[in-house]
Amino acid sequence: MRNLSENICCSSVNVIIGERIEDFLSSIHGKKIAVIYSKNLRLNPKADLVLPVEDGEETKDINNVLVLVKKLFEAGFDRGDYVIAVGGGTVLDMVGFASSIYMRGLNLVNVPTTLLGMVDAGIGGKNGVNFSGIKNVLGTFYQPSTILADLGFLETLPKEEIRKGLAEVIKYGIVLDKELYDYLSIHENEILSKEPVAMEEIIYKSIKDKLTIVKQDERETKGIRIVLNFGHTVGHAIEAGSGFKIPHGHAISVGMVCESKIAEEMGYSEEGVVEDTIWLLQLYGLPLSVDRLGFPVSKEIAISSIQHDKKIRGSKVMMPFPTRIGEWKAVDVPLDTLMGFVSQCL
Ligand SMILES: NC(=O)c1ccc[n+]([C@@H]2O[C@H](COP(=O)([O-])OP(=O)(O)OC[C@H]3O[C@@H](n4cnc5c(N)ncnc54)[C@H](O)[C@@H]3O)[C@@H](O)[C@H]2O)c1
């Protein structure tokens, strides 16, 4: 078991890696507990309110938030009580949002059950639901008081879901953490077979990397949190170009290849960064180009979606470029230049 704690602005966030959820729940005394969990999990939690919910993007709906708020209200929950969100990123995003608005926020505990949830969605305090067909339009920044990565959940997680989460882990390695990059380079068998020591190591390092960044720039206003977007500008364009049929992890894998090439061509990265990026993604069986995504991507829609990127300021997009493995730099890229490069990648 490993622990971490970080003060993020006005909240203290505790991370526990390797404890079972049952043990965690029995350590809470004198407060009401609600466990909101993905219906797909086999779980029989002891709590005052137990609510199984659907998962997937459809669960990220404001109506589900209101249902949850109503249940908490009827059960007499107050700000000192606990909501335990158990599931993949979709369940955490919906429950996190509900917890942040109920009485202006109660004690939220994130228990991510996918690798993506453990290394990304469950960390950093962003939550949200989709609106009018657009992702995460409604949401808040709200830090969970505890993040519990119960590695037991990984046992049932399909290999493809592991790979999707690994794309984000590899991202941390490339732009923030050479040690993590090196660890991933030599432990692929243990990681792909979900060996607990290796999983604990990569989850610990990823959470630490993400929290270190979030702590410096919780609200994404200082040009630091942007580093977590490496591969995502192009990745989001690919997702949009496929009508959101291509999984996020696959799209950002191709996005990282493309963005590292742009960084090199614009003269920001050392020689070899593109090869090192491609090599590690390939080692984990992640796609490197759009023709490997198994779904058609409309170049036109993909490129035009870049023009609506939230990171555009004037006619420039601020992008995090890897300068060498484990290091990065924020660069303002003219939109025309970016679209020119991206059309070569797609
Ligand atoms: N808030 C953030 O900072 C943040 C960051 C990244 C992604 N996200 C969001 O996260 C969502 C994606 O998360 P996700 O990939 O976890 O998707 P998800 O919640 O849809 O889960 C993926 C699949 O895994 C299944 N599953 C979950 N746990 C399992 C387990 N232990 N064993 C077997 N199957 C299991 C689910 O039933 C589902 O079919 C997106 O909505 C994305 O926008 C949020």
PDBQT file of the ligand as one rigid body, heavy atoms in Angstrom, charges set to zero:
ROOT
HETATM    1  N1  LIG A 401     -12.316  14.621 -14.988  1.00  0.00    +0.000 N 
HETATM    2  C1  LIG A 401     -11.182  14.423 -15.615  1.00  0.00    +0.000 C 
HETATM    3  O1  LIG A 401     -10.140  15.014 -15.304  1.00  0.00    +0.000 OA
HETATM    4  C2  LIG A 401     -11.119  13.422 -16.726  1.00  0.00    +0.000 A 
HETATM    5  C3  LIG A 401      -9.893  13.057 -17.285  1.00  0.00    +0.000 A 
HETATM    6  C4  LIG A 401      -9.887  12.093 -18.278  1.00  0.00    +0.000 A 
HETATM    7  C5  LIG A 401     -11.078  11.526 -18.716  1.00  0.00    +0.000 A 
HETATM    8  N2  LIG A 401     -12.250  11.922 -18.156  1.00  0.00    +0.000 N 
HETATM    9  C6  LIG A 401     -13.531  11.323 -18.572  1.00  0.00    +0.000 C 
HETATM   10  O2  LIG A 401     -13.498   9.939 -18.259  1.00  0.00    +0.000 OA
HETATM   11  C7  LIG A 401     -14.388   9.253 -19.127  1.00  0.00    +0.000 C 
HETATM   12  C8  LIG A 401     -13.718   7.990 -19.617  1.00  0.00    +0.000 C 
HETATM   13  O3  LIG A 401     -13.406   7.188 -18.515  1.00  0.00    +0.000 OA
HETATM   14  P1  LIG A 401     -13.219   5.605 -18.654  1.00  0.00    +0.000 P 
HETATM   15  O4  LIG A 401     -12.307   5.299 -19.777  1.00  0.00    +0.000 OA
HETATM   16  O5  LIG A 401     -12.894   5.073 -17.316  1.00  0.00    +0.000 OA
HETATM   17  O6  LIG A 401     -14.653   5.144 -19.199  1.00  0.00    +0.000 OA
HETATM   18  P2  LIG A 401     -15.931   4.433 -18.555  1.00  0.00    +0.000 P 
HETATM   19  O7  LIG A 401     -16.331   5.030 -17.277  1.00  0.00    +0.000 OA
HETATM   20  O8  LIG A 401     -16.940   4.427 -19.638  1.00  0.00    +0.000 OA
HETATM   21  O9  LIG A 401     -15.422   2.939 -18.300  1.00  0.00    +0.000 OA
HETATM   22  C9  LIG A 401     -14.964   2.164 -19.396  1.00  0.00    +0.000 C 
HETATM   23  C10 LIG A 401     -15.565   0.764 -19.361  1.00  0.00    +0.000 C 
HETATM   24  O10 LIG A 401     -14.948   0.014 -18.316  1.00  0.00    +0.000 OA
HETATM   25  C11 LIG A 401     -15.940  -0.687 -17.565  1.00  0.00    +0.000 C 
HETATM   26  N3  LIG A 401     -15.379  -0.885 -16.232  1.00  0.00    +0.000 N 
HETATM   27  C12 LIG A 401     -15.153   0.032 -15.273  1.00  0.00    +0.000 A 
HETATM   28  N4  LIG A 401     -14.496  -0.518 -14.250  1.00  0.00    +0.000 NA
HETATM   29  C13 LIG A 401     -14.326  -1.823 -14.548  1.00  0.00    +0.000 A 
HETATM   30  C14 LIG A 401     -13.696  -2.915 -13.904  1.00  0.00    +0.000 A 
HETATM   31  N5  LIG A 401     -13.074  -2.757 -12.739  1.00  0.00    +0.000 N 
HETATM   32  N6  LIG A 401     -13.721  -4.124 -14.505  1.00  0.00    +0.000 NA
HETATM   33  C15 LIG A 401     -14.316  -4.292 -15.715  1.00  0.00    +0.000 A 
HETATM   34  N7  LIG A 401     -14.898  -3.306 -16.399  1.00  0.00    +0.000 NA
HETATM   35  C16 LIG A 401     -14.907  -2.079 -15.817  1.00  0.00    +0.000 A 
HETATM   36  C17 LIG A 401     -17.141   0.206 -17.633  1.00  0.00    +0.000 C 
HETATM   37  O11 LIG A 401     -18.331  -0.537 -17.396  1.00  0.00    +0.000 OA
HETATM   38  C18 LIG A 401     -17.068   0.715 -19.071  1.00  0.00    +0.000 C 
HETATM   39  O12 LIG A 401     -17.638  -0.203 -19.956  1.00  0.00    +0.000 OA
HETATM   40  C19 LIG A 401     -14.757  10.228 -20.233  1.00  0.00    +0.000 C 
HETATM   41  O13 LIG A 401     -16.073  10.682 -20.048  1.00  0.00    +0.000 OA
HETATM   42  C20 LIG A 401     -13.775  11.385 -20.059  1.00  0.00    +0.000 C 
HETATM   43  O14 LIG A 401     -14.326  12.610 -20.464  1.00  0.00    +0.000 OA
HETATM   44  C21 LIG A 401     -12.297  12.834 -17.166  1.00  0.00    +0.000 A 
ENDROOT
TORSDOF 0
